[in-house]
Amino acid sequence: MYTYAHLIDISYCISTTSKLKEPFACDLGCETSFPNVTLVYQWYFDDSVCGYIATTYSDVFNRQTTNKKKKTIIVSLRGTRSLVDTYTDIKVDMVGYNNAGYTLRNCGPNCKVHRGFYSYFSHTLANIGEILQQELETDEDYELLILGHSLGGAVGVLLGVHFLDLGYDKMTLVTMGQPLVGNKPFSSFVDTVMGSSLPVENSGFERKFYRVIHKGDVVTTIPSNNNILDSYSQFNNQIYLNCSHSQANPSNEQVVDCLTGDNPRCIEGDFDKMFGYLTNNFLQTHTTYFRSMGLCGIRLW
């Protein structure tokens, strides 16, 4: 998880004034921590998420059980940099969602997702889809690793389902501080195709999706609306960091697999209905995931 968080945090080094340097250098010590990673592409848009694609043949996650060489393709997506942007992103409108249906069953006529997140996903896919597919079209053994924090996590979910539907099933999707994305039919669909109910493991791809949530992170509980038929729904997939808002080094006992989205011992039970959102240290909680996210370059909040 510390490695995932570091790779996510590196995406915050991409802005209007800074970028990653080849082969893989940045202000967060990319070249030292990941000497065998190669930058493929990076992008920045004011009106969408930004991030990078990189590749490595090094076993940086200690996953390989054999000596067989494997290509890991990393897609890392960052969130927005300001509280104003964050609340602007969390509007409640939904649109119908239809996956392509190439290798997965169709999500169905009742599936809906956040309109803004879907727009960001479409923009991102149009920008990086062809580049990413070129990296995946190989005879080599591979892993597609999609990582995202906050808004980047929401886009990462949609991106992950898209490429899983294209048949790229050697996938690991890790989001941290990710908001809700869609309604119950959509969340149930993602949980099913991503294997959310299966045990956590360090190798293999039976469980593909790990949604990491810090205790008290309000962003992971929104958007919300009053429409019972189209309300936003938690995934039944939650790796819960049961520690204080400033703690970046949780013990093993504080990292909990919650099994269901409505587990009252996890994010579902964190907020008093009237006062919880007001008393919570929103910013530090939302940016503390195994490190302090977003400190690369000038911090704008």
Secondary structure, 3 states (H helix, E strand, C coil): CHHHHHHHHHHHHCCCCCCCECCCECCCCHHHHCCCEEEEEEECCCCCCCEEEEEECCCCCCCCCCCCCEEEEEEEECCCCCHHHHHHHCCCCEEECCCCCCCCCCCCCCCEEEHHHHHHHHHHHHHHHHHHHHHHCCCCEEEEEEEEECHHHHHHHHHHHHHHHCCCCCEEEEEECCCCCEEHHHHHHHHHHHCCCCCCCCCCCCCCEEEEEECCCHHHHCCCCCCCCCCECCCCCCEEECCCCCCCCCCHHHEEECCCCCCCCCHHHCCCCCCHHHHCCHHHHHHECCCECCCCCCCCC
